[in-house]
Amino acid sequence: MLISRDQVLDPDIGLHGALFGGGMMARMDKVAAITASLLSRNRRFVTLKVSELVFHSPVHPGEILEFHAAVAHQGRTSMAIQIEVQVYAPVTDVRRDVTSGEFVMVAVDEAGHSEAILWKQEALRSASAPRPGRGDGA
Ligand SMILES: CC(C)(COP(=O)(O)OP(=O)(O)OC[C@H]1O[C@@H](n2cnc3c(N)ncnc32)[C@H](O)[C@@H]1OP(=O)(O)O)[C@@H](O)C(=O)NCCC(=O)NCCS
């Protein structure tokens, strides 16, 4: 499901004229936390693990990012969220894949101990819907 959109600005750019990788990782981590909150009734999630983070294509200033998320694994206190980031060009409706990665989020109580996830079944169904392919409209 589409979680959010964001635009890349000049201050986000690293040494090689493209989006700094750490900036992309921070945005994806925030999207993983938002996704976990949307899918459950738990108040707090923390990131436990990030894996298979791949930067497929550089991102340039002015480009619009789209963050798509799907649940890759449902655990008792954790969920693995697959995040696919695409650049979307509104003029042509063309998309290109730029970054992907899997984030394991754990629900925690006030003391920071893991707790059972209270799933929202309807939100889970939309989280398993396919993301748009390249060239699809918004
Ligand atoms: C997340 C945290 C609360 C988990 O604590 P813990 O003692 O390992 O908790 P548990 O043993 O109950 O495991 C919690 C869940 O993580 C899963 N898990 C633990 N290690 C894992 C790993 N290496 N890979 C995938 N899942 C893992 C467990 O299977 C469990 O999920 P489940 O209930 O769905 O099966 C603790 O590690 C923590 O606070 N980490 C720091 C988080 C943080 O600060 N993140 C921000 C980074 S700057």
PDBQT file of the ligand as one rigid body, heavy atoms in Angstrom, charges set to zero:
ROOT
HETATM    1  C1  LIG A 201      13.274  -4.721  19.984  1.00  0.00    +0.000 C 
HETATM    2  C2  LIG A 201      13.558  -5.240  21.379  1.00  0.00    +0.000 C 
HETATM    3  C3  LIG A 201      12.538  -4.666  22.356  1.00  0.00    +0.000 C 
HETATM    4  C4  LIG A 201      13.404  -6.767  21.307  1.00  0.00    +0.000 C 
HETATM    5  O1  LIG A 201      13.780  -7.262  22.563  1.00  0.00    +0.000 OA
HETATM    6  P1  LIG A 201      13.912  -8.860  22.766  1.00  0.00    +0.000 P 
HETATM    7  O2  LIG A 201      14.298  -9.106  24.163  1.00  0.00    +0.000 OA
HETATM    8  O3  LIG A 201      14.739  -9.457  21.663  1.00  0.00    +0.000 OA
HETATM    9  O4  LIG A 201      12.398  -9.288  22.587  1.00  0.00    +0.000 OA
HETATM   10  P2  LIG A 201      11.826 -10.706  22.210  1.00  0.00    +0.000 P 
HETATM   11  O5  LIG A 201      12.791 -11.791  22.514  1.00  0.00    +0.000 OA
HETATM   12  O6  LIG A 201      10.476 -10.755  22.848  1.00  0.00    +0.000 OA
HETATM   13  O7  LIG A 201      11.649 -10.651  20.602  1.00  0.00    +0.000 OA
HETATM   14  C5  LIG A 201      10.767  -9.727  20.049  1.00  0.00    +0.000 C 
HETATM   15  C6  LIG A 201      10.484 -10.132  18.633  1.00  0.00    +0.000 C 
HETATM   16  O8  LIG A 201      11.639  -9.904  17.833  1.00  0.00    +0.000 OA
HETATM   17  C7  LIG A 201      11.923 -11.081  17.071  1.00  0.00    +0.000 C 
HETATM   18  N1  LIG A 201      13.368 -11.121  16.839  1.00  0.00    +0.000 N 
HETATM   19  C8  LIG A 201      14.335 -11.111  17.763  1.00  0.00    +0.000 A 
HETATM   20  N2  LIG A 201      15.538 -11.124  17.169  1.00  0.00    +0.000 NA
HETATM   21  C9  LIG A 201      15.302 -11.125  15.831  1.00  0.00    +0.000 A 
HETATM   22  C10 LIG A 201      16.123 -11.088  14.680  1.00  0.00    +0.000 A 
HETATM   23  N3  LIG A 201      17.461 -11.071  14.762  1.00  0.00    +0.000 N 
HETATM   24  N4  LIG A 201      15.537 -11.078  13.461  1.00  0.00    +0.000 NA
HETATM   25  C11 LIG A 201      14.197 -11.080  13.341  1.00  0.00    +0.000 A 
HETATM   26  N5  LIG A 201      13.344 -11.082  14.395  1.00  0.00    +0.000 NA
HETATM   27  C12 LIG A 201      13.910 -11.112  15.617  1.00  0.00    +0.000 A 
HETATM   28  C13 LIG A 201      11.415 -12.222  17.924  1.00  0.00    +0.000 C 
HETATM   29  O9  LIG A 201      11.192 -13.392  17.146  1.00  0.00    +0.000 OA
HETATM   30  C14 LIG A 201      10.130 -11.615  18.435  1.00  0.00    +0.000 C 
HETATM   31  O10 LIG A 201       9.129 -11.625  17.433  1.00  0.00    +0.000 OA
HETATM   32  P3  LIG A 201       7.788 -12.571  17.513  1.00  0.00    +0.000 P 
HETATM   33  O11 LIG A 201       7.167 -12.370  18.859  1.00  0.00    +0.000 OA
HETATM   34  O12 LIG A 201       6.919 -12.049  16.412  1.00  0.00    +0.000 OA
HETATM   35  O13 LIG A 201       8.267 -13.974  17.271  1.00  0.00    +0.000 OA
HETATM   36  C15 LIG A 201      15.004  -4.890  21.838  1.00  0.00    +0.000 C 
HETATM   37  O14 LIG A 201      15.918  -5.648  21.066  1.00  0.00    +0.000 OA
HETATM   38  C16 LIG A 201      15.312  -3.427  21.664  1.00  0.00    +0.000 C 
HETATM   39  O15 LIG A 201      14.837  -2.581  22.428  1.00  0.00    +0.000 OA
HETATM   40  N6  LIG A 201      16.131  -3.076  20.635  1.00  0.00    +0.000 N 
HETATM   41  C17 LIG A 201      16.467  -1.663  20.367  1.00  0.00    +0.000 C 
HETATM   42  C18 LIG A 201      15.390  -1.052  19.445  1.00  0.00    +0.000 C 
HETATM   43  C19 LIG A 201      15.776   0.341  19.050  1.00  0.00    +0.000 C 
HETATM   44  O16 LIG A 201      16.217   1.137  19.863  1.00  0.00    +0.000 OA
HETATM   45  N7  LIG A 201      15.604   0.649  17.764  1.00  0.00    +0.000 N 
HETATM   46  C20 LIG A 201      15.993   1.910  17.223  1.00  0.00    +0.000 C 
HETATM   47  C21 LIG A 201      17.357   1.790  16.635  1.00  0.00    +0.000 C 
HETATM   48  S1  LIG A 201      18.277   3.279  16.716  1.00  0.00    +0.000 SA
ENDROOT
TORSDOF 0
